[in-house]
């Protein structure tokens, strides 16, 4: 009897072959969580895009007088759109993305949550993954990570797949204060009410907010491409459908995204963001009154530019561009 050597029938997989297979998977798996670099461009008119609790909810402002928007503020608005299951935005998103199971799109960061039940759902799986019951329930947990501080947990804060940077206005902002009155009193014994300087808004401003999708963390949080697609589809509704008294006029002008051709990254995040960052045409050190005062670069203008000085690679070579505000 002749015993054949398996090596005669199965080609040996070398390190170089493995690398080629990994690269093929990263660039050809349509169900993968994509590597994305993004930039939101927001216009603010007579509104407070993000109040500062340490300054009586005045619009956040840096020492250089530029306005600021926290990452938590933006994620809150996206969470609220998904939380409102009877709302028109969720109905539209559900139909567009063919979401059939609402129970997979609960929101962890919501009022009235059952802490003890969540702790049970968080029981870790091998490899440090979140518990399957948690993964199957919470959209924001899969996407943004678990920020629920469970008692006795070995890892109380987990970094997620999607990250928003700090939003900063392109130019300094002017904050307008005014006093509001109420015909009916809000205090016992008062027949009228008054809130001195209770209305605090940015007169006008344009903000740039970077954001990123990192597929390297997806296997730990259970995040799927559908989760990411939902977030991207909600970006243009983040402000227009979460209005408040002091935040009635904030608009997402652009939601630039580059889906990298390679999931490990095809171009510098900074290069893409800097290329599409808005700038003030004149008097950059002075507040603005209108969007026309800004230069807003477009994909058509930058796509054929080299990603870096002296590079032969253009932005168009690096991946697929989409503006989710359109």
Buried (B, 14 or more C-beta within 10 A) or exposed (E): EEEEEEEEEEEEEEEEEEEEEEEEEBBEEEEBBBBBBBBBBBBBBBBBBBBBEEEEBBBBBEEEBBBBBBBEBBBBBBBBBBBBEEBEBBEEBBEEEEBEEEEBBBBBBEEEEEEEEBBEBBEEEEEEBBBEBBBBBBBBBBBBBBBBEBEEBEEEEBBBBBBBBBBBBBBBBBBBEEEEEEEEEEEEEEEEBEEEEBBBBBBBBBBBBBBBBBBEBBEBBBBBBBBBBBBBBBBBBBBEBBEEEBBBBBBBBBBBBBBBBEBEBBBEBEBBBEBBBBEBEEEEEEBBEEBEBBEBBEBEEBBEBEBEEEEEEBBBBBBEBBBBBE
